[in-house]
Amino acid sequence: MQQRVNTVTRLRDESYIQTNSVIRNTYILLSLTLLFSAATAWFAMLTNAAPLGLFVFPIYFGLLFLTQALKNSVWGIGAIFLFTGFMGYTLGPILNFAIQGFNNGPQLVMASLGLTGLIFFSLSAYALTSRKDFSYLAGFLLVASTLGFMLSILGFFFHFPFLYLAVSGAFVLIASGMILFETSQIINGGERNYIMATISLYVSIYNLFVSLLQILMALSGRRNN
């Protein structure tokens, strides 16, 4: 009996150590990739990079597949920086549009950044402290993400203000749900690969920021003449 108790205790301690390691590595890598994305976004802004339009999607999924394939090797680190660097580059034209196209563009960008940080840290703190299992959100998030992706493609061809706001609002909710879900997965042992955990959280932060910025731009109405 004592040996069984010792085995259970040892396994529990090992699981706790592994979970803390995944959390630490995830947030370190997430911080580095966000900084790298900021650098590539700044470069895209300086060079007045043009929007890539629908070409974003095949590159996005290609780099995502590459990262998935290399997640268990040291090359996975390089793949995730390629992915997040590309995503940061696509952010440059969006930021230029906001800053140059609106009288209060810089304020809109800073407000979106502040709201994104507040939402991310609040949801992450709640998931970490409560240790609740949000795995039940998986099905809903999959369906919602698929519908949101389809609507975003539709938005490229039909520029309806209501559709624009609906897609942005949906992605705010989806990204928030993904932050809770992925953090819960890390804590409860559902995600043991810090590269994939970083990818999930990074995409959620990216979508959250862009969606909030689009909503604020749509509601601002202070376009430059």
MITOR-315082 format. One record per residue (C-alpha): x, y, z. Coordinates in steps of 0.2 Angstrom, whole numbers, plus 5000, padded with zeros to 4 digits. Layout:
// MITOR-315082
+------+------+------+
:    u :    v :    w :
+------+------+------+
:    X :    Y :    Z :
...
+------+------+------+
// end
This chain:
// MITOR-315082
+------+------+------+
:    u :    v :    w :
+------+------+------+
: 5000 : 5000 : 5000 :
: 5014 : 5012 : 5005 :
: 5023 : 5008 : 4988 :
: 5007 : 5012 : 4979 :
: 5005 : 5029 : 4988 :
: 5023 : 5033 : 4984 :
: 5020 : 5029 : 4966 :
: 5005 : 5040 : 4965 :
: 5014 : 5054 : 4974 :
: 5029 : 5053 : 4962 :
: 5018 : 5053 : 4947 :
: 5008 : 5068 : 4953 :
: 5024 : 5078 : 4957 :
: 5031 : 5074 : 4939 :
: 5015 : 5079 : 4931 :
: 5015 : 5096 : 4941 :
: 5033 : 5099 : 4936 :
: 5029 : 5095 : 4918 :
: 5014 : 5107 : 4918 :
: 5025 : 5121 : 4926 :
: 5038 : 5118 : 4913 :
: 5025 : 5119 : 4898 :
: 5018 : 5135 : 4906 :
: 5035 : 5143 : 4908 :
: 5041 : 5138 : 4891 :
: 5025 : 5143 : 4882 :
: 5025 : 5161 : 4890 :
: 5043 : 5164 : 4886 :
: 5041 : 5158 : 4868 :
: 5025 : 5168 : 4866 :
: 5034 : 5184 : 4873 :
: 5048 : 5182 : 4860 :
: 5036 : 5178 : 4846 :
: 5026 : 5194 : 4850 :
: 5041 : 5204 : 4850 :
: 5047 : 5197 : 4833 :
: 5030 : 5200 : 4826 :
: 5031 : 5218 : 4832 :
: 5047 : 5220 : 4823 :
: 5041 : 5213 : 4806 :
: 5025 : 5223 : 4808 :
: 5036 : 5239 : 4810 :
: 5046 : 5234 : 4795 :
: 5030 : 5231 : 4784 :
: 5024 : 5249 : 4790 :
: 5040 : 5257 : 4785 :
: 5040 : 5249 : 4768 :
: 5022 : 5252 : 4765 :
: 5019 : 5234 : 4762 :
: 5003 : 5230 : 4752 :
: 4990 : 5219 : 4759 :
: 4991 : 5201 : 4753 :
: 4973 : 5198 : 4751 :
: 4967 : 5180 : 4749 :
: 4986 : 5175 : 4747 :
: 4987 : 5176 : 4766 :
: 4977 : 5160 : 4768 :
: 4988 : 5147 : 4759 :
: 5004 : 5155 : 4767 :
: 4996 : 5155 : 4784 :
: 4990 : 5136 : 4783 :
: 5007 : 5131 : 4775 :
: 5017 : 5138 : 4789 :
: 5005 : 5132 : 4802 :
: 5006 : 5114 : 4794 :
: 5025 : 5116 : 4794 :
: 5025 : 5121 : 4813 :
: 5014 : 5106 : 4817 :
: 5025 : 5094 : 4807 :
: 5041 : 5101 : 4816 :
: 5034 : 5103 : 4834 :
: 5044 : 5089 : 4842 :
: 5061 : 5095 : 4835 :
: 5072 : 5110 : 4837 :
: 5067 : 5115 : 4820 :
: 5050 : 5119 : 4827 :
: 5057 : 5134 : 4835 :
: 5062 : 5141 : 4818 :
: 5045 : 5137 : 4811 :
: 5035 : 5146 : 4824 :
: 5046 : 5162 : 4821 :
: 5043 : 5160 : 4802 :
: 5024 : 5159 : 4806 :
: 5023 : 5173 : 4818 :
: 5035 : 5184 : 4808 :
: 5024 : 5182 : 4793 :
: 5008 : 5186 : 4804 :
: 5017 : 5202 : 4810 :
: 5021 : 5207 : 4792 :
: 5002 : 5205 : 4787 :
: 4998 : 5217 : 4802 :
: 5008 : 5231 : 4795 :
: 4996 : 5236 : 4781 :
: 4982 : 5235 : 4793 :
: 4991 : 5247 : 4805 :
: 4995 : 5259 : 4791 :
: 4977 : 5259 : 4786 :
: 4971 : 5263 : 4803 :
: 4985 : 5276 : 4807 :
: 4984 : 5285 : 4790 :
: 4965 : 5283 : 4786 :
: 4958 : 5289 : 4803 :
: 4960 : 5306 : 4812 :
: 4962 : 5296 : 4828 :
: 4971 : 5281 : 4821 :
: 4985 : 5280 : 4833 :
: 4973 : 5281 : 4848 :
: 4963 : 5267 : 4840 :
: 4978 : 5256 : 4838 :
: 4983 : 5260 : 4856 :
: 4965 : 5257 : 4863 :
: 4965 : 5240 : 4853 :
: 4982 : 5235 : 4860 :
: 4977 : 5240 : 4878 :
: 4960 : 5230 : 4877 :
: 4969 : 5215 : 4869 :
: 4982 : 5215 : 4884 :
: 4968 : 5217 : 4897 :
: 4957 : 5203 : 4890 :
: 4972 : 5191 : 4888 :
: 4979 : 5194 : 4905 :
: 4962 : 5193 : 4913 :
: 4957 : 5177 : 4905 :
: 4974 : 5169 : 4907 :
: 4974 : 5174 : 4926 :
: 4956 : 5167 : 4928 :
: 4961 : 5150 : 4920 :
: 4977 : 5149 : 4929 :
: 4970 : 5153 : 4946 :
: 4953 : 5144 : 4945 :
: 4961 : 5129 : 4936 :
: 4944 : 5125 : 4928 :
: 4943 : 5113 : 4914 :
: 4937 : 5122 : 4898 :
: 4939 : 5107 : 4887 :
: 4920 : 5107 : 4884 :
: 4922 : 5122 : 4873 :
: 4932 : 5112 : 4860 :
: 4917 : 5108 : 4849 :
: 4909 : 5125 : 4850 :
: 4926 : 5134 : 4846 :
: 4929 : 5122 : 4831 :
: 4912 : 5126 : 4823 :
: 4913 : 5144 : 4827 :
: 4930 : 5146 : 4820 :
: 4925 : 5137 : 4804 :
: 4910 : 5148 : 4802 :
: 4920 : 5164 : 4806 :
: 4934 : 5159 : 4793 :
: 4920 : 5156 : 4780 :
: 4912 : 5173 : 4784 :
: 4929 : 5182 : 4783 :
: 4932 : 5175 : 4766 :
: 4915 : 5181 : 4761 :
: 4919 : 5198 : 4768 :
: 4933 : 5200 : 4755 :
: 4920 : 5200 : 4741 :
: 4905 : 5208 : 4749 :
: 4909 : 5224 : 4759 :
: 4893 : 5224 : 4770 :
: 4896 : 5235 : 4786 :
: 4885 : 5223 : 4796 :
: 4895 : 5208 : 4790 :
: 4911 : 5217 : 4794 :
: 4906 : 5220 : 4812 :
: 4898 : 5203 : 4814 :
: 4914 : 5194 : 4809 :
: 4925 : 5205 : 4820 :
: 4913 : 5203 : 4835 :
: 4913 : 5184 : 4832 :
: 4932 : 5183 : 4832 :
: 4933 : 5193 : 4848 :
: 4922 : 5180 : 4856 :
: 4931 : 5165 : 4848 :
: 4948 : 5172 : 4852 :
: 4943 : 5174 : 4871 :
: 4936 : 5157 : 4871 :
: 4952 : 5150 : 4864 :
: 4963 : 5159 : 4877 :
: 4953 : 5150 : 4891 :
: 4953 : 5133 : 4882 :
: 4971 : 5133 : 4878 :
: 4977 : 5139 : 4895 :
: 4965 : 5126 : 4903 :
: 4973 : 5113 : 4891 :
: 4991 : 5117 : 4897 :
: 4986 : 5117 : 4916 :
: 4976 : 5100 : 4915 :
: 4988 : 5091 : 4904 :
: 4979 : 5092 : 4888 :
: 4993 : 5101 : 4879 :
: 5011 : 5095 : 4883 :
: 5019 : 5103 : 4868 :
: 5024 : 5121 : 4871 :
: 5026 : 5126 : 4853 :
: 5008 : 5121 : 4849 :
: 5002 : 5130 : 4865 :
: 5011 : 5145 : 4859 :
: 5004 : 5145 : 4842 :
: 4986 : 5143 : 4849 :
: 4988 : 5158 : 4861 :
: 4997 : 5169 : 4848 :
: 4984 : 5166 : 4835 :
: 4971 : 5171 : 4848 :
: 4980 : 5187 : 4853 :
: 4982 : 5191 : 4834 :
: 4964 : 5189 : 4830 :
: 4958 : 5198 : 4846 :
: 4969 : 5213 : 4842 :
: 4964 : 5214 : 4824 :
: 4945 : 5211 : 4827 :
: 4945 : 5225 : 4841 :
: 4954 : 5237 : 4830 :
: 4942 : 5234 : 4816 :
: 4927 : 5236 : 4827 :
: 4934 : 5252 : 4834 :
: 4938 : 5259 : 4816 :
: 4920 : 5254 : 4811 :
: 4913 : 5264 : 4826 :
: 4924 : 5278 : 4825 :
: 4918 : 5286 : 4809 :
: 4933 : 5299 : 4810 :
: 4940 : 5295 : 4793 :
: 4953 : 5307 : 4785 :
: 4946 : 5317 : 4770 :
+------+------+------+
// end
